[in-house]
Amino acid sequence: MNSRSKGKRGELEWRDVIRSHGYEARRGQQFSGSPDSPDVITNLPFHFEVKRVERLNIDNAMKQAEGECGDKPPLVAHRKNGGPWMVTMLAPTFFNLIEERETNAK
């Protein structure tokens, strides 16, 4: 039960981080592990898998995100106790973001 509670707190924390940057966000439905029930629902074009753990297996977290993301790029938002939030993404997602930024700058 403690890990479930910590996971919920992590999802609420990440929701608040997103909101603090001016985007809409709310905690998703936690029942089916599908594109219809991400950890945090936002108006951003990404699927967020949120992990609030001390020892994250990033490979497993990314596989989970990929399996649940549907047509959105999967991202893993994660942090340890006392640590900063970090976001892990696949390299193609990273390069697509850079290309979009360069295109918009022209």
Rosetta blueprint (number, residue, H / E / L):
1 M L
2 N H
3 S H
4 R H
5 S H
6 K H
7 G H
8 K H
9 R H
10 G H
11 E H
12 L H
13 E H
14 W H
15 R H
16 D H
17 V H
18 I H
19 R H
20 S H
21 H L
22 G L
23 Y L
24 E L
25 A E
26 R E
27 R E
28 G L
29 Q L
30 Q L
31 F L
32 S L
33 G L
34 S L
35 P L
36 D L
37 S L
38 P L
39 D L
40 V E
41 I E
42 T E
43 N L
44 L L
45 P L
46 F L
47 H E
48 F E
49 E E
50 V E
51 K E
52 R L
53 V L
54 E L
55 R L
56 L L
57 N L
58 I H
59 D H
60 N H
61 A H
62 M H
63 K H
64 Q H
65 A H
66 E H
67 G H
68 E H
69 C L
70 G L
71 D L
72 K L
73 P L
74 P E
75 L E
76 V E
77 A E
78 H E
79 R L
80 K L
81 N L
82 G L
83 G L
84 P L
85 W L
86 M E
87 V E
88 T E
89 M E
90 L L
91 A H
92 P H
93 T H
94 F H
95 F H
96 N H
97 L H
98 I H
99 E H
100 E H
101 R H
102 E H
103 T H
104 N H
105 A H
106 K L
